[in-house]
Amino acid sequence: MQSFLTCDITRSKVLSRILLNKVFGLLTLGFYRFWGKTHLRRLIWQAVGINGDRLTYHGTAKELFVGFLLALLVMTVLLGLVGGALKFATISAPELIGIEQLLNIVFLAAFWQFARYRLWRYRLSRTSYRTVRFFQKGSALAYTGKVMLWGIISVITLGWAYPKMRAVQADYQLNNMAFGNQTFEYRGETRAFYSIYWPFILFLNVMFWGGNILNFATDIFTDIAAVGATVKIDSPDAVRYFIGFLILMFAVAGILYVSAKVKEFNYKVGQTKFLNAHFAANIPVLNVLKIGSLMGIINILFLVLIFVLAYVGFVGGVEAIQVYLVIGFIAYFLLVDAIKYLFLFIPMLKLACRSIAIDNVDVFGEVAASTHEAPSYGEGIADALDVGAF
Amino acid sequence: MAYFTGEYFDGKSSRSEDADVQLTSQSLLLRSTNNSPIGEWELDRLRDEYSPPVEGAILLSLAADNSARLKITDPDALFELRTRCPKLTQKRKAEKREWPKLVAAAAGTLVVVAGLVYYGMPVIAGAVAEIIPETTRQNLGQAVEERILMQVTKSNKNKNAVCSSVTADLALSRVISQFSNGEPASVLVVKSKIANAFALPGGRIIIFSGLIDKAADANALVGVLAHEFAHVEARHPTSLLVANLGMAAVLSIVLGDVTGGTLIAGAGQMALGASYSRDFERAADQRAIEFMRQNNYDVGPLIPLLKKIQKSVPEKNVLSFMVSHPDIDSRVETLKAAGVTGTQQAFTEREWQEIKVMCTKSV
């Protein structure tokens, strides 16, 4: 096994591109985003090399723009129709209001999955390596159907079907991924996903059932809610402990979730084959947690800074608050994506490039281009729903 | 004339071969290492596919529909090519020619969507408002009313905001029922210096006491009640709510949520919503005149009240397209055109006195 991916991304270029995108986006009421995204992607794609040859991004802003226009039409009509039909159903039978909201969520979730699959299809078809394009075959609708089925079962079973859902997703997505006229092969097992996800699901279930039983036995949450609503608390210690406990539980859940995601990624890569080459990924969970924590700390510092600005403004009078808050808001607006890229996305990309290996890199140099039809426009629905926003 | 080597991709597979390249004054002559010719690439058609350019390599292409590439890494060759290929980093013309089509498609789509939003949405919203059941509208109205009361209570330094007096409440209900013909509607007077009145979903009307203070004649208040009840009758508050929700959804799709679109969507929605509600205001004025005429009340006293309110509001707003009520002058014109619509007073002298003081008494 040898590592074969390189990533020589220039942070200053990414930063200036993001800031430029933001400024132009603001000046053009957001319409620059198609052009901005395209420039940024060229930068990122080109920074990644396989065995010394760079990837090329072929997408154009025009394709994104046309995709967006089509999605706009489809979504205006579809959301209008579905929304209208659901509204009408609840009006004729008001007792269905809960179900209507549920159906709305299901509809949006399905749309989201559909958009994601189409997004992969577009991005892969616009990616080439040594002049040969990647593809995502398969049907976005079939994928959405599978994911929605297992997604709903996951919700009903309080998460216990979630590993199965992830297994189904990986199976469909990876077995339909192609480079030129050759398809990737993936042979993962559902069992492995259970061994990855059980700590996280168990933790959530313990929290859920534990909380319910505790509340049933002592009415504690009702009491807390009542206290919060009516009385000023004399000894706020109890509340502090409770909030501290909640933050701790969120942190534990977050760590369990992130480590499961990292393990899942490593597993999926390890079960994937291209021609006679096998892959392996060994991303260390600890490194990912470190990157995530750094990103979290930077964001918190940033929010504290805005808070301090607002406080200084508060001391200086009402007009000063407004000025400081506007400055804070603009700074946040300009920098939030930059922080995400510089401290989360790029470090993760570099880590992934370092951690993925192959036992025979030459397979990529022996592939014929495919005549597989690539989509002629892209990502409109994903763009409208803000799926995968880069 | 210069010679160097490059890595040639024919675009049909990921395999590459070494190529001998000869740089002439007009073109690159490509030959494979066994000396068989590959092709002649004119310098002014060449583009670098690395965009932005990368240090240490150029990936040359000849035409947009030709996926063959020549990768050059020889530093001397890079220097030569970068100085002698004038259009190396430019876009190809074909991409530029598509602009008119693109602009037309965008304009077309936006016209269709804008048409749906501007003309379709009020129709849909009106229809939806008509079929939304009474109970739902009641709940909606109650929720909005609670929020308004909360705000007023806050600005009154947490004193009770609702004004009440048996005689006044009965008198107000009686007048509303004269307009309503049995349709459920209620009036609530709240203590506030602001001169304003609203109709909420579910037949709720809120009058701010500032308006009563400014009314010199009882029938001016009756005119306001007629106007607000006209909104209730036509389900305007519910239509407006539905239309606003619909527009918010469509606009957030158009503008995208990433680049501060939500803010702009909010402003756009306010502007559109205000333009709908201006139509509603005109309709409500017309209907109010009818109500007053049917009950033999004169709408005339409403005119001085409107003028008084105008004085207390700053002159023409810069963002006047966002202001939901039509110009007060044009409303006054409408009312004047109606002439004298009646001869009776809706309230007795005692009732009117009671209404005038209901907020000072009860709060």
Chai-1 contact restraints between the chains, C-beta under 6 A:
chainA,res_idxA,chainB,res_idxB,connection_type,confidence,min_distance_angstrom,max_distance_angstrom,comment,restraint_id
A,G25,B,T259,contact,1.0,0.0,6.0,A-B,restraint_1
A,L29,B,I264,contact,1.0,0.0,6.0,A-B,restraint_2
A,G30,B,L255,contact,1.0,0.0,6.0,A-B,restraint_3
A,G30,B,G256,contact,1.0,0.0,6.0,A-B,restraint_4
A,G30,B,T259,contact,1.0,0.0,6.0,A-B,restraint_5
A,G30,B,G261,contact,1.0,0.0,6.0,A-B,restraint_6
A,R33,B,G256,contact,1.0,0.0,6.0,A-B,restraint_7
A,R33,B,T259,contact,1.0,0.0,6.0,A-B,restraint_8
A,R42,B,S51,contact,1.0,0.0,6.0,A-B,restraint_9
A,T56,B,E49,contact,1.0,0.0,6.0,A-B,restraint_10
A,K62,B,L102,contact,1.0,0.0,6.0,A-B,restraint_11
A,L69,B,A105,contact,1.0,0.0,6.0,A-B,restraint_12
A,L69,B,T109,contact,1.0,0.0,6.0,A-B,restraint_13
A,L72,B,T109,contact,1.0,0.0,6.0,A-B,restraint_14
A,L72,B,V113,contact,1.0,0.0,6.0,A-B,restraint_15
A,M75,B,I253,contact,1.0,0.0,6.0,A-B,restraint_16
A,T76,B,V113,contact,1.0,0.0,6.0,A-B,restraint_17
A,T76,B,L116,contact,1.0,0.0,6.0,A-B,restraint_18
A,T76,B,V250,contact,1.0,0.0,6.0,A-B,restraint_19
A,I91,B,I131,contact,1.0,0.0,6.0,A-B,restraint_20
A,I91,B,I132,contact,1.0,0.0,6.0,A-B,restraint_21
A,P94,B,P133,contact,1.0,0.0,6.0,A-B,restraint_22
A,R130,B,F9,contact,1.0,0.0,6.0,A-B,restraint_23
A,R130,B,S14,contact,1.0,0.0,6.0,A-B,restraint_24
A,T131,B,F9,contact,1.0,0.0,6.0,A-B,restraint_25
A,T131,B,G11,contact,1.0,0.0,6.0,A-B,restraint_26
A,T131,B,S67,contact,1.0,0.0,6.0,A-B,restraint_27
A,T131,B,R69,contact,1.0,0.0,6.0,A-B,restraint_28
A,V132,B,S14,contact,1.0,0.0,6.0,A-B,restraint_29
A,F333,B,G260,contact,1.0,0.0,6.0,A-B,restraint_30
A,G365,B,S14,contact,1.0,0.0,6.0,A-B,restraint_31
A,V367,B,S14,contact,1.0,0.0,6.0,A-B,restraint_32
A,A368,B,S13,contact,1.0,0.0,6.0,A-B,restraint_33
A,A369,B,K12,contact,1.0,0.0,6.0,A-B,restraint_34
A,A384,B,I253,contact,1.0,0.0,6.0,A-B,restraint_35
A,D386,B,D257,contact,1.0,0.0,6.0,A-B,restraint_36
A,A389,B,V258,contact,1.0,0.0,6.0,A-B,restraint_37
